């Protein structure tokens, strides 16, 4: 993103390879986090949705 961060998810817990989201623009990242947060059950934290590197 603007300062060099990249965002993605791990395929499963304990993986070491981050699978990057295809659209790394700030607006797209925020929209995807918002969408996945709303769809998550319970009270997720950000690591349930994505990881930044």
C-alpha positions as CSV (number, residue, x, y, z in Angstrom):
1,X,0.0,0.0,0.0
2,X,1.1,3.6,0.2
3,X,3.9,3.0,2.7
4,X,5.0,-0.4,1.5
5,X,2.7,-2.6,3.5
6,X,1.1,-5.6,1.9
7,X,-2.0,-7.4,3.0
8,X,-3.1,-11.0,2.7
9,X,-4.2,-14.1,4.5
10,X,-2.6,-17.4,5.5
11,X,-4.2,-20.5,4.0
12,X,-4.4,-22.1,7.5
13,X,-3.1,-21.4,11.0
14,X,0.6,-21.9,11.3
15,X,1.5,-21.3,7.6
16,X,4.4,-19.0,7.0
17,X,3.6,-17.9,3.4
18,X,1.2,-15.0,3.2
19,X,-1.2,-15.2,0.3
20,X,-1.5,-11.6,-0.9
21,X,-4.8,-10.1,-1.8
22,X,-4.9,-9.3,-5.6
23,X,-6.0,-5.6,-5.1
24,X,-3.6,-3.8,-2.7
25,X,-5.0,-0.3,-3.1
26,X,-6.0,1.2,0.2
27,X,-9.7,1.7,-0.8
28,X,-9.9,-2.0,-1.9
29,X,-8.2,-3.3,1.3
30,X,-10.5,-1.3,3.6
31,X,-13.6,-2.4,1.6
32,X,-12.6,-6.1,1.8
33,X,-11.8,-5.9,5.5
34,X,-15.2,-4.3,6.1
35,X,-17.0,-6.9,4.0
36,X,-15.3,-9.8,5.7
37,X,-15.7,-8.3,9.1
38,X,-19.5,-8.0,8.6
39,X,-19.7,-11.6,7.4
40,X,-17.6,-13.1,10.3
41,X,-19.4,-14.8,13.1
42,X,-19.0,-13.5,16.6
43,X,-16.5,-10.8,17.4
44,X,-13.5,-11.3,15.1
45,X,-10.1,-9.6,15.5
46,X,-8.1,-8.2,12.5
47,X,-5.9,-11.4,12.3
48,X,-9.1,-13.4,11.6
49,X,-9.6,-11.2,8.5
50,X,-6.1,-10.4,7.2
51,X,-2.4,-9.9,8.0
52,X,-0.1,-7.0,7.1
53,X,3.5,-7.3,6.2
